[in-house]
Amino acid sequence: MTLFLKNLLFTLVVPGSVAVFAPLLLTRVQPPVAGWGRLLSVPLFAIALALYLWSVWSFASRGKGTPLPIDAPKRLVLTGPYLHIRNPMYVAVMSALLGWLVAYRTPALLLYAFGAGAAFAGFVIWYEEPHLKRTFGGEYDRYRNTVPRWLPRRRRTPGT
């Protein structure tokens, strides 16, 4: 139960702030665009939520930890969405930000999403990846060499 509560608290504070509360503040004075923008944002939010929850579940069930660096998983998580991309939580948050951007189409959201993406990339490249290499060594090297950082690759069939 404690692991569940820690993951819930992290989710509300960190991705909740970045993917929900800050965009709400940036859009609080205007309605979403009509038509296709609002319609297209719904699957982006659904993908974001599903991917994030699947990622946290994988962290807790496989890694016995949380996304918080001071309570990180004890084992390298190689299941769930981590089979396809190395950073599904960041991709989930960016999907939510894209949903906001499509629904509201404001320059403030565009700048915010760009800044969040740059911050995520910097944190992953300069902190997380070196830390994972120190912690998990060759296991992480093999994982990093076979699973892409952000977007899944189409699996190749033999002979192509």
SEMAR-434801 format. One line per field, with one value per residue: residue number from 1; residue in one letter; x negated, y, z of N, C-alpha, C, CB in turn. Coordinates in steps of 0.1 Angstrom, whole numbers. Each point is the difference from the previous one (the first is absolute). Glycine has a CB too. Layout:
N
nr: c(NUM|...)
rest: c(A|...)
n_x: c(X|...)
n_y: c(Y|...)
n_z: c(Z|...)
ca_x: c(X|...)
ca_y: c(Y|...)
ca_z: c(Z|...)
c_x: c(X|...)
c_y: c(Y|...)
c_z: c(Z|...)
cb_x: c(X|...)
cb_y: c(Y|...)
cb_z: c(Z|...)
// end
This chain:
160
nr: c(1|2|3|4|5|6|7|8|9|10|11|12|13|14|15|16|17|18|19|20|21|22|23|24|25|26|27|28|29|30|31|32|33|34|35|36|37|38|39|40|41|42|43|44|45|46|47|48|49|50|51|52|53|54|55|56|57|58|59|60|61|62|63|64|65|66|67|68|69|70|71|72|73|74|75|76|77|78|79|80|81|82|83|84|85|86|87|88|89|90|91|92|93|94|95|96|97|98|99|100|101|102|103|104|105|106|107|108|109|110|111|112|113|114|115|116|117|118|119|120|121|122|123|124|125|126|127|128|129|130|131|132|133|134|135|136|137|138|139|140|141|142|143|144|145|146|147|148|149|150|151|152|153|154|155|156|157|158|159|160)
rest: c(M|T|L|F|L|K|N|L|L|F|T|L|V|V|P|G|S|V|A|V|F|A|P|L|L|L|T|R|V|Q|P|P|V|A|G|W|G|R|L|L|S|V|P|L|F|A|I|A|L|A|L|Y|L|W|S|V|W|S|F|A|S|R|G|K|G|T|P|L|P|I|D|A|P|K|R|L|V|L|T|G|P|Y|L|H|I|R|N|P|M|Y|V|A|V|M|S|A|L|L|G|W|L|V|A|Y|R|T|P|A|L|L|L|Y|A|F|G|A|G|A|A|F|A|G|F|V|I|W|Y|E|E|P|H|L|K|R|T|F|G|G|E|Y|D|R|Y|R|N|T|V|P|R|W|L|P|R|R|R|R|T|P|G|T)
n_x: c(-8|-29|2|28|-12|-25|19|20|-23|-12|28|3|-29|-4|23|18|-19|-1|30|18|-12|-12|26|18|-19|3|33|9|9|11|27|-21|-3|31|-8|-16|-8|19|-7|-30|5|13|-26|-19|14|-2|-32|-3|14|-14|-29|4|11|-24|-22|11|3|-31|-8|15|-8|-32|-11|16|7|20|-7|-16|-30|9|14|-23|18|-17|0|-13|34|-8|35|16|-5|-29|8|-4|-21|-26|28|30|-4|-8|24|21|-9|2|31|8|-13|17|27|-7|-5|28|16|-14|-12|-19|-26|6|-1|-26|-16|10|-10|-29|-5|8|-20|-24|6|0|-28|-14|10|-10|-29|-8|14|7|-26|-19|22|1|-32|-1|22|-10|-34|6|31|-5|-16|25|20|-16|0|33|13|-1|-9|29|10|7|-24|26|-9|-22|21|-29|-11|-1)
n_y: c(-12|12|-4|15|25|3|1|22|21|-2|7|27|11|-5|-2|20|23|-8|-4|24|26|12|-4|14|25|1|2|22|16|-26|-18|-22|16|-4|-29|-20|14|-18|-26|1|1|-30|-15|21|-10|-31|1|13|-23|-24|10|6|-28|-16|15|-7|-31|-1|14|-21|-27|2|17|-11|35|20|6|5|0|-11|-29|-10|-25|-13|-3|19|7|-26|7|16|14|-16|-17|31|18|-4|17|-21|26|17|-12|9|30|1|-11|24|21|-11|5|30|4|-9|19|28|0|14|9|-14|-29|7|6|-26|-20|12|-3|-30|-8|13|-15|-29|4|7|-25|-21|11|4|-25|-25|-8|4|-16|-25|-2|-2|-23|-21|2|-7|7|28|-11|-17|24|18|-21|-3|30|24|16|-1|-24|-31|-3|-7|-27|4|-22|-15|21|33)
n_z: c(0|-5|-31|-1|13|-19|-26|12|5|-29|-12|15|-7|-30|-19|18|-9|-30|-6|16|8|-26|-18|23|-2|-32|1|26|-27|-20|1|-5|-27|-2|-7|4|28|14|-17|7|33|0|-10|17|26|-8|-2|29|15|-13|6|31|7|-14|18|28|-7|-6|27|16|-13|-4|24|27|-13|-1|-30|29|-17|30|-13|-27|-2|24|-33|-23|1|-23|4|-20|-22|5|-29|-13|14|19|6|4|19|-25|-17|22|-2|-32|1|19|-20|-25|17|4|-31|-9|20|-8|-30|28|-17|28|-14|-17|26|16|-22|-1|31|1|-22|15|27|-13|-13|27|16|-21|-2|31|18|-15|-13|25|18|-19|0|31|1|-21|-6|-24|7|-14|-25|-8|2|-20|-24|-1|5|-25|24|-11|-14|10|-20|-16|19|-25|-10|6|-24|11)
ca_x: c(8|-9|-5|12|1|-12|2|11|-5|-9|8|8|-9|-9|7|12|-3|-5|9|14|2|-6|8|12|-3|-3|12|11|9|6|6|-7|4|12|-2|-9|-10|5|1|-13|-7|5|-9|-13|1|2|-13|-9|4|-3|-15|-6|5|-6|-14|-1|3|-12|-10|3|1|-12|-11|2|-4|8|-7|-8|-14|-5|7|0|1|-12|-4|2|13|-1|13|10|-4|-14|-4|1|-7|-7|5|15|7|-2|8|14|2|0|13|10|-3|4|15|3|-4|10|13|1|-8|-5|-15|-5|-1|-10|-13|0|-3|-14|-9|1|-8|-15|-4|0|-11|-13|0|-3|-13|-11|1|5|-8|-13|3|4|-12|-8|8|3|-12|1|14|6|-6|7|13|-1|-3|11|13|-2|2|13|11|-3|-4|7|-8|-4|2|-12|-2|2)
ca_y: c(12|12|3|6|14|8|2|9|13|5|2|12|12|3|1|8|14|3|-4|4|13|11|3|6|14|7|1|2|11|-2|-13|-8|2|-8|-10|-11|2|-6|-14|-7|1|-11|-11|3|-1|-14|-7|5|-6|-14|-3|4|-10|-12|2|0|-14|-8|4|-5|-15|-6|6|2|14|11|9|10|-5|-4|-12|-7|-15|-7|-8|7|-3|-3|-6|10|10|0|-9|7|13|1|11|1|11|13|-1|2|14|8|-2|9|14|2|0|14|9|-2|5|14|7|13|1|-3|-14|-5|3|-9|-14|0|0|-13|-10|2|-3|-14|-5|3|-8|-14|-2|4|-6|-14|-11|-4|-6|-14|-7|-3|-9|-13|-5|-7|-3|12|2|-9|5|13|-3|-6|6|15|10|7|-5|-14|-3|-11|-12|-5|-14|-5|2|14)
ca_z: c(0|1|-13|-7|5|-5|-14|-2|4|-11|-12|2|1|-11|-13|1|-2|-14|-11|3|7|-8|-12|4|3|-12|-8|9|-4|-13|-3|-10|-13|-4|-12|0|10|13|-3|-1|13|9|0|6|15|3|-2|10|13|0|-1|13|10|-4|3|14|4|-3|10|13|0|-4|6|15|4|-6|-9|8|0|13|3|-13|0|4|-11|-13|-5|-14|-4|-3|-10|0|-10|-13|2|13|8|-3|9|-7|-12|5|4|-12|-7|7|-4|-14|0|4|-11|-11|4|2|-10|5|0|14|1|-9|7|11|-4|-5|12|7|-8|1|14|0|-7|7|12|-4|-6|9|13|1|-7|7|13|-3|-4|12|9|-5|-8|-13|-3|-5|-13|-10|-1|-7|-13|-7|2|-3|11|1|-9|-4|-14|-6|0|-13|-2|-5|-14|-5)
c_x: c(-9|-5|11|1|-11|2|11|-4|-9|8|7|-9|-8|7|13|-2|-4|11|15|1|-6|7|14|-2|-2|12|12|10|6|6|-9|6|12|-5|-11|-11|4|1|-13|-8|4|-9|-14|0|2|-13|-9|4|-3|-15|-6|4|-7|-15|-2|3|-13|-12|2|0|-13|-12|1|-5|10|-9|-9|-14|-5|7|1|2|-13|-5|3|14|-1|13|10|-5|-15|-6|-2|-7|-6|6|15|7|-2|9|15|3|0|12|11|-2|4|16|4|-2|10|14|1|-8|-5|-15|-6|-2|-11|-14|-2|-4|-14|-10|1|-7|-15|-5|0|-12|-14|-1|-4|-14|-11|1|4|-8|-13|3|4|-12|-9|7|1|-10|4|15|7|-6|7|14|0|-3|11|13|-2|5|15|11|-3|-3|9|-9|-3|3|-13|-1|3|-10)
c_y: c(13|3|6|15|9|3|10|14|6|4|13|12|2|0|7|15|4|-2|5|14|12|3|6|15|8|2|5|11|-2|-14|-8|3|-10|-10|-10|1|-7|-15|-7|0|-12|-13|2|-1|-14|-8|4|-7|-15|-4|3|-11|-14|0|-1|-14|-9|3|-6|-15|-6|6|3|14|9|7|10|-5|-5|-13|-8|-15|-7|-9|8|-5|-2|-6|12|9|1|-10|7|13|1|11|2|11|13|1|2|15|9|-3|8|15|2|0|14|10|-1|6|15|8|14|0|-3|-15|-6|2|-9|-14|-2|0|-12|-11|2|-3|-16|-6|2|-8|-15|-2|3|-6|-15|-11|-3|-7|-15|-9|-4|-10|-14|-5|-5|-3|12|3|-9|6|13|-3|-7|7|15|8|5|-7|-15|-2|-11|-12|-5|-15|-5|2|14|9)
c_z: c(0|-14|-9|4|-5|-15|-3|4|-10|-12|1|0|-13|-13|1|-1|-14|-10|2|5|-7|-13|4|3|-13|-9|7|-5|-14|-2|-10|-14|-3|-11|3|11|13|-2|0|13|9|-1|5|15|4|-1|11|13|0|0|14|10|-2|5|16|6|-2|10|14|1|-3|8|15|4|-7|-10|7|1|14|4|-13|1|3|-11|-13|-6|-15|-5|-3|-11|-2|-10|-14|0|14|9|-2|8|-6|-13|3|3|-13|-9|6|-4|-14|0|4|-12|-11|4|2|-10|4|-1|14|2|-8|7|12|-3|-5|11|8|-7|1|14|2|-7|7|12|-3|-4|11|14|0|-6|7|13|-2|-4|12|9|-5|-10|-14|-3|-6|-14|-11|-2|-9|-15|-8|0|-2|12|1|-8|-4|-14|-5|-1|-14|-1|-6|-15|-5|6)
cb_x: c(18|-6|-16|12|13|-15|-9|16|2|-18|3|17|-2|-19|-11|8|-7|-23|-15|6|0|-22|-12|8|-10|-22|-10|-14|-14|-17|23|-5|-23|16|8|4|-7|12|20|-1|-1|23|14|-4|10|24|3|-2|18|22|0|1|22|16|-3|7|25|7|-2|14|24|10|-4|-3|-24|13|18|20|-4|-4|13|-14|18|9|5|-25|11|-24|-4|8|21|0|11|21|15|-20|-22|-1|-4|-24|-17|0|-11|-25|-8|1|-19|-21|1|-6|-24|-13|2|2|12|20|2|11|24|14|1|17|24|8|3|22|20|2|10|25|13|1|17|24|9|-2|5|22|11|-11|7|23|0|-9|13|24|-11|-23|1|3|-22|-13|6|-8|-23|-11|9|3|-24|-13|4|16|-24|14|10|-17|25|-1|5|24)
cb_y: c(-13|-6|-20|-22|-8|-11|-23|-19|-6|-15|-24|-12|-5|-10|-21|-18|0|-7|-20|-24|-13|-6|-18|-22|-7|-10|-18|-7|15|17|9|-18|8|19|18|-2|21|21|5|8|25|10|-8|15|23|2|0|22|17|-2|5|25|12|-3|14|25|3|-1|21|20|2|-4|10|-25|-7|3|-3|8|16|24|10|19|2|0|-22|2|13|-4|-20|-1|12|8|-19|-11|11|-8|11|-24|-14|2|-15|-24|-4|-1|-23|-17|1|-12|-24|-6|-3|-21|-21|-5|-14|3|17|21|-1|6|24|15|-2|12|24|7|-1|18|22|0|5|23|16|-2|6|21|23|11|7|20|23|8|12|23|20|6|-5|-9|-16|9|5|-20|-9|11|-2|-21|-18|-4|6|20|23|-7|7|16|-7|18|2|-17|-24|-5)
cb_z: c(12|23|2|-1|20|18|-4|5|24|8|-3|13|24|13|-6|15|24|7|-4|4|21|10|-12|9|22|1|-14|18|14|-9|5|16|-7|6|-15|-24|-10|6|-13|-24|-2|-3|-19|-20|1|-8|-25|-11|2|-13|-25|-6|2|-20|-21|1|-5|-24|-12|3|-6|-23|-22|4|2|22|-17|13|-19|6|19|-9|-17|23|13|-4|19|3|15|23|5|24|12|-3|-18|-11|-1|-7|20|10|-11|9|23|0|-6|19|16|-8|6|24|6|-7|11|24|-17|15|-18|9|5|-21|-8|11|-6|-21|1|9|-16|-17|8|1|-21|-8|10|-7|-23|-14|9|0|-21|-11|9|-7|-22|-1|7|3|21|3|19|23|11|8|23|21|7|5|16|-24|-1|2|-9|17|4|-14|22|-2|-4|19|-2|-2)
// end
